[in-house]
């Protein structure tokens, strides 16, 4: 369970309700709490939460992994955030591609930011992680490329993802525009089949994080 302060933890009302109603926790039951920044400790459920063990820190991976996704219709952004969080991606950026169908104005962007942060938090708790990914909403691919200089695009004919790749951009269902290909000339190939945008994002996420566990040699 995520809390703001590991020294004096308090639970949000929704979290407490979930623990009591869904998980059937009672006062004195063991509980693990984290600040979402790789720090965690054991505690006991109750009001207030009773801290027990020391604060422990989980080491960060060798490098952060990033996926950037063009906006897609419906609940696909939520799916990407949920599954990419479970996989272990550190940074998720959404942007309006030249051929993206949906667009987010300021109001939609604000609501989406809150919604996606909640999805990431729930996915991190479900997958028992002690860190929360960074979620960002950018105007366009150029904005993402400026903020993520190591970014490459997912496209047919590119190289295979290896340990040299740390950030992959996935285009919209309509594909990349010529201008976007020029902006990101380096490409990585995700396989021979045509993938849905959300599938491509999760394939990229899986391959990026898998390389972090491969020893040098």
C-alpha positions in Angstrom: 0.0 0.0 0.0 1.3 3.4 -0.9 1.6 6.2 1.7 3.1 9.7 1.6 5.2 9.3 4.8 6.8 6.1 5.9 7.6 7.5 9.4 4.0 8.6 10.1 1.9 6.7 7.5 -1.8 7.5 6.9 -4.1 5.7 4.4 -6.4 7.4 2.0 -10.0 6.6 2.6 -10.3 4.5 -0.6 -7.3 2.5 0.4 -8.6 1.8 3.9 -12.0 0.9 2.5 -10.3 -1.6 0.0 -8.3 -3.2 2.8 -11.2 -3.6 5.1 -14.0 -4.5 2.6 -12.1 -6.4 -0.1 -9.0 -7.8 1.7 -10.7 -8.2 5.1 -7.9 -6.8 7.1 -8.4 -6.3 10.8 -6.5 -4.3 13.4 -3.1 -5.8 14.0 -2.9 -7.6 10.6 0.5 -7.3 8.9 0.8 -4.7 6.1 3.6 -3.6 3.7 3.7 0.2 2.9 5.8 2.1 0.4 6.3 5.7 -0.6 6.4 4.8 -4.3 10.0 5.8 -4.6 11.5 2.3 -3.9 11.4 2.7 -0.1 9.2 0.4 2.0 8.7 -1.1 5.4 6.5 -3.5 7.3 3.6 -2.3 9.4 0.4 -3.3 11.2 -3.0 -2.3 10.0 -5.1 -0.1 12.3 -5.9 3.5 13.2 -3.3 4.7 13.2 -1.0 2.5 11.1 1.7 1.0 13.4 5.1 0.9 11.8 7.4 -2.1 12.6 10.5 -2.9 10.5 13.2 -0.6 9.3 12.8 1.4 6.1 14.4 -0.6 3.2 15.3 0.6 -0.2 15.1 -1.5 -3.4 17.9 -0.8 -5.8 17.0 1.0 -9.0 17.5 -0.9 -12.3 20.7 -0.4 -14.3 18.9 2.3 -16.4 15.4 3.7 -16.6 13.1 2.3 -19.4 10.7 4.7 -21.2 7.8 4.2 -23.6 6.1 7.0 -25.5 2.7 6.3 -27.0 0.6 8.2 -29.5 -2.9 8.9 -28.3 -5.3 6.1 -29.0 -9.1 5.7 -28.8 -11.1 4.5 -25.8 -9.5 2.9 -22.8 -6.3 2.0 -24.6 -4.1 4.5 -22.7 -5.4 3.0 -19.4 -4.5 -0.5 -20.6 -1.0 0.6 -21.6 -0.4 2.3 -18.2 -1.8 -0.7 -16.3 0.3 -3.3 -18.1 3.4 -1.3 -18.5 3.4 -0.6 -14.8 3.1 -4.3 -14.0 6.0 -5.0 -16.4 8.2 -2.4 -14.7 8.5 0.6 -17.1 9.8 3.7 -15.3 8.4 6.4 -17.6 5.3 6.5 -19.8 4.7 9.5 -22.1 1.6 10.1 -24.2 1.6 12.5 -27.1 -0.7 13.5 -30.0 0.7 11.9 -33.2 0.3 13.5 -36.6 -2.2 10.8 -37.4 -3.7 10.3 -34.0 -7.5 10.2 -34.1 -8.3 11.4 -30.5 -7.1 14.8 -29.2 -6.9 16.0 -25.7 -7.7 19.6 -24.9 -6.6 21.1 -21.5 -9.6 19.8 -19.7 -9.3 16.3 -21.1 -5.6 16.3 -20.4 -6.1 17.2 -16.7 -8.7 14.5 -16.3 -6.6 11.9 -18.1 -3.6 12.7 -15.9 -5.5 12.0 -12.8 -7.1 8.9 -14.2 -3.8 7.4 -15.5 -2.0 8.1 -12.2 -4.7 6.2 -10.4 -4.4 3.3 -12.8 -0.6 3.2 -12.4 -1.0 3.3 -8.6 -3.5 0.4 -8.5 -1.4 -1.6 -11.0 1.8 -1.1 -8.9 0.0 -2.3 -5.7 -1.5 -5.3 -7.5 1.9 -6.3 -8.8 3.6 -5.6 -5.4 6.0 -3.0 -6.6 7.6 -0.3 -4.5 7.9 2.3 -7.1 5.4 4.3 -9.3 6.2 5.1 -12.9 6.3 8.7 -14.1 3.4 9.5 -16.4 3.6 12.5 -18.7 1.2 14.1 -21.3 3.1 15.8 -24.1 1.8 18.0 -27.0 3.5 16.1 -29.8 6.4 13.9 -30.8 8.8 16.8 -31.0 8.1 17.7 -27.4 8.8 14.1 -26.4 12.0 13.9 -28.4 13.3 17.1 -26.8 12.6 15.6 -23.3 13.9 12.1 -24.1 17.0 12.5 -26.3 17.6 8.7 -26.5 14.1 8.1 -28.0 13.8 5.8 -31.0 10.7 4.8 -33.0 9.1 1.4 -33.3 8.8 0.6 -37.0 9.4 -2.2 -39.6 12.9 -2.5 -40.8 14.6 -1.3 -37.6 17.2 -3.0 -35.5 16.3 -5.4 -32.7 15.9 -3.9 -29.3 19.1 -4.5 -27.3 20.7 -3.0 -24.2 21.6 0.2 -26.2 17.9 1.1 -26.4 16.3 2.7 -23.4 13.3 4.6 -24.8 10.9 3.6 -27.6 8.1 5.6 -29.2 5.0 3.8 -30.6 3.0 5.6 -33.3 -0.8 5.8 -33.7 -2.9 3.3 -35.5 -2.6 5.4 -38.7 1.2 5.0 -38.6 4.0 7.5 -38.5 4.0 10.5 -40.7 7.1 11.3 -42.9 7.9 14.3 -40.6 7.8 12.0 -37.5 10.1 9.5 -39.2 12.6 12.3 -39.9 12.3 13.5 -36.3 13.2 10.0 -35.1 15.4 8.5 -37.8 16.6 5.5 -35.7 14.0 2.7 -35.5 13.6 -0.6 -33.7 11.6 -3.6 -35.1 9.0 -5.3 -32.8 8.5 -8.3 -35.1 7.0 -9.3 -38.5 3.3 -8.9 -37.7 1.2 -5.7 -37.6 0.5 -4.9 -34.0 -2.2 -2.8 -32.5 -0.8 0.4 -31.0 -1.4 -0.8 -27.4 0.1 -4.2 -28.1 3.2 -2.6 -29.7 3.7 -0.5 -26.6 3.6 -3.5 -24.3 5.9 -5.5 -26.6 8.4 -2.6 -26.5 8.0 -2.4 -22.7 8.7 -6.1 -22.2 11.8 -6.1 -24.4 13.2 -2.9 -22.8 12.9 -4.2 -19.2 14.0 -7.7 -20.2 17.4 -6.4 -21.3 18.0 -4.9 -17.8 18.2 -8.4 -16.4 20.8 -9.7 -18.9 24.3 -9.7 -17.5 27.1 -7.9 -19.4 29.3 -10.2 -21.3 
